[in-house]
Amino acid sequence: MRKNFGAEPWVYPQPVFILAAYGEDGSPNAMNAAWGGISDANELSLCVSAGHRTVKNLLARGAFTVSMADAAHAAACDYLGIVSGNKVPDKLARAGLHVSRSSFVDAPLIDELPMAVECRLRSYEPANGRLVGEIVNVCADESILDESGKIDPVKLDPITFDPVHNVYRRLGETVGSAFCDGKKICGE
């Protein structure tokens, strides 16, 4: 038997994205955003309200980065979600995070978070908060690459948001091969 919970924003996994942009004065800001994902081959979409300092910044600059929050920096990433850049303009520094300028877009990369998607602003709808970015580049620190030079999710150690229990969780173990295991059912 199933239990019904009504309309809730619950899906698993929910990535913990750290959205970062420069302000008009060049100062970096970042926020924690869990409602988002890939929406096309070269497009990332998030749901973020217009009142956030980071959203105002990325609208002014036309660019932003999206870093994957990791287990090693869970507290700092959570801090970026509970403290407003409108009230604490140096919240990145207070979280112990540092930035470098992206070579591809006019936005900061958070040095401590080893993977980021660099985006140009494609669109923003203030009425529903839908932010769409064109993916220009994905970058990863060499420390999270495997022997073949690809991103190793075990080394990245990304966290996901569990909206039912309000906790962050690590991703789990490999359970199968995509675009392969289902072929057994097809008879291949």
C-alpha positions as semicolon CSV with decimal commas, in nm:
position;residue;x (nm);y (nm);z (nm)
1;M;0,000;0,000;0,000
2;R;0,121;0,351;-0,077
3;K;0,098;0,659;0,144
4;N;-0,005;0,987;-0,023
5;F;0,170;1,310;0,078
6;G;0,000;1,558;-0,154
7;A;0,180;1,800;-0,383
8;E;0,538;1,830;-0,257
9;P;0,866;1,928;-0,431
10;W;1,019;1,587;-0,358
11;V;1,239;1,402;-0,605
12;Y;1,558;1,205;-0,552
13;P;1,834;1,294;-0,592
14;Q;1,817;1,672;-0,573
15;P;2,159;1,814;-0,653
16;V;2,301;2,079;-0,425
17;F;2,410;2,352;-0,665
18;I;2,612;2,653;-0,562
19;L;2,524;2,936;-0,797
20;A;2,786;3,214;-0,818
21;A;2,804;3,550;-0,996
22;Y;2,987;3,880;-0,977
23;G;2,806;4,195;-0,873
24;E;2,818;4,514;-1,075
25;D;3,104;4,626;-0,850
26;G;3,299;4,305;-0,920
27;S;3,238;4,144;-0,581
28;P;3,152;3,771;-0,589
29;N;2,843;3,623;-0,433
30;A;2,701;3,272;-0,419
31;M;2,389;3,090;-0,306
32;N;2,276;2,735;-0,247
33;A;2,008;2,622;-0,496
34;A;1,863;2,270;-0,489
35;W;1,588;2,298;-0,750
36;G;1,762;2,253;-1,082
37;G;1,912;2,024;-1,340
38;I;2,006;1,969;-1,702
39;S;1,720;2,077;-1,929
40;D;1,884;2,031;-2,272
41;A;2,218;1,914;-2,414
42;N;2,382;2,252;-2,351
43;E;2,141;2,399;-2,099
44;L;2,100;2,405;-1,723
45;S;1,783;2,530;-1,551
46;L;1,724;2,631;-1,191
47;C;1,437;2,774;-0,994
48;V;1,555;3,079;-0,795
49;S;1,366;3,385;-0,677
50;A;1,449;3,732;-0,802
51;G;1,519;3,867;-0,452
52;H;1,850;3,683;-0,415
53;R;2,165;3,899;-0,446
54;T;2,322;3,630;-0,666
55;V;2,025;3,640;-0,905
56;K;2,045;4,020;-0,928
57;N;2,417;3,988;-0,998
58;L;2,389;3,726;-1,270
59;L;2,113;3,923;-1,441
60;A;2,340;4,230;-1,444
61;R;2,645;4,036;-1,569
62;G;2,472;3,786;-1,798
63;A;2,676;3,494;-1,664
64;F;2,708;3,256;-1,369
65;T;2,873;2,935;-1,254
66;V;2,712;2,635;-1,091
67;S;2,940;2,432;-0,866
68;M;2,858;2,090;-0,729
69;A;2,849;2,099;-0,350
70;D;3,061;1,824;-0,198
71;A;3,071;1,644;0,136
72;A;3,394;1,814;0,242
73;H;3,229;2,156;0,218
74;A;2,872;2,071;0,323
75;A;2,866;2,323;0,611
76;A;3,003;2,607;0,397
77;C;2,755;2,525;0,118
78;D;2,467;2,515;0,366
79;Y;2,579;2,854;0,502
80;L;2,552;2,997;0,148
81;G;2,187;2,891;0,151
82;I;2,086;3,024;0,491
83;V;2,261;3,362;0,485
84;S;2,147;3,633;0,243
85;G;2,401;3,816;0,031
86;N;2,168;4,116;0,059
87;K;2,254;4,130;0,431
88;V;2,603;3,972;0,439
89;P;2,792;4,084;0,127
90;D;3,110;3,893;0,223
91;K;2,939;3,561;0,292
92;L;3,177;3,367;0,065
93;A;3,475;3,483;0,273
94;R;3,288;3,412;0,597
95;A;3,224;3,059;0,471
96;G;3,599;3,019;0,415
97;L;3,559;3,004;0,036
98;H;3,774;3,172;-0,229
99;V;3,710;3,246;-0,595
100;S;3,896;3,263;-0,924
101;R;3,768;3,424;-1,241
102;S;3,631;3,187;-1,506
103;S;3,813;3,197;-1,840
104;F;3,488;3,131;-2,026
105;V;3,221;3,353;-1,867
106;D;3,214;3,668;-1,654
107;A;3,158;3,479;-1,329
108;P;3,354;3,338;-1,035
109;L;3,463;2,979;-0,982
110;I;3,470;2,867;-0,619
111;D;3,820;2,731;-0,565
112;E;3,727;2,480;-0,294
113;L;3,448;2,317;-0,497
114;P;3,624;2,100;-0,757
115;M;3,357;2,086;-1,030
116;A;3,163;2,367;-1,195
117;V;2,942;2,434;-1,495
118;E;3,010;2,775;-1,651
119;C;2,702;2,937;-1,803
120;R;2,586;3,236;-2,005
121;L;2,245;3,366;-1,909
122;R;1,991;3,244;-2,162
123;S;1,672;3,358;-1,988
124;Y;1,511;3,439;-1,658
125;E;1,139;3,451;-1,579
126;P;1,082;3,652;-1,258
127;A;0,721;3,534;-1,227
128;N;0,820;3,172;-1,165
129;G;1,195;3,209;-1,097
130;R;1,304;2,987;-1,388
131;L;1,668;3,059;-1,470
132;V;1,815;2,905;-1,784
133;G;2,184;2,909;-1,859
134;E;2,368;2,806;-2,173
135;I;2,647;2,568;-2,074
136;V;2,971;2,712;-2,209
137;N;3,218;2,490;-2,023
138;V;3,245;2,229;-1,751
139;C;3,564;2,239;-1,547
140;A;3,702;2,004;-1,284
141;D;4,005;2,007;-1,061
142;E;4,255;1,736;-1,150
143;S;4,217;1,593;-0,798
144;I;3,875;1,448;-0,890
145;L;3,974;1,292;-1,224
146;D;4,016;0,919;-1,278
147;E;4,301;0,749;-1,467
148;S;4,132;0,821;-1,803
149;G;4,097;1,194;-1,729
150;K;3,721;1,185;-1,665
151;I;3,540;1,314;-1,357
152;D;3,526;1,046;-1,087
153;P;3,206;1,090;-0,883
154;V;3,362;0,903;-0,589
155;K;3,647;1,156;-0,575
156;L;3,405;1,446;-0,631
157;D;3,186;1,318;-0,345
158;P;2,884;1,535;-0,435
159;I;2,599;1,578;-0,193
160;T;2,228;1,576;-0,261
161;F;1,947;1,743;-0,073
162;D;1,689;1,519;0,091
163;P;1,382;1,749;0,106
164;V;1,177;1,503;0,312
165;H;1,420;1,496;0,604
166;N;1,603;1,828;0,542
167;V;1,947;1,667;0,531
168;Y;2,232;1,639;0,284
169;R;2,326;1,291;0,162
170;R;2,619;1,145;-0,027
171;L;2,557;0,970;-0,356
172;G;2,577;0,593;-0,330
173;E;2,752;0,309;-0,500
174;T;2,730;0,201;-0,865
175;V;2,438;-0,038;-0,920
176;G;2,445;-0,085;-1,296
177;S;2,560;0,029;-1,640
178;A;2,345;0,287;-1,820
179;F;2,236;0,207;-2,176
180;C;2,367;-0,146;-2,127
181;D;2,195;-0,344;-1,850
182;G;1,850;-0,305;-2,007
183;K;1,973;-0,484;-2,318
184;K;1,951;-0,808;-2,121
185;I;1,574;-0,767;-2,117
186;C;1,575;-0,689;-2,492
187;G;1,753;-1,021;-2,548
188;E;2,076;-0,859;-2,666
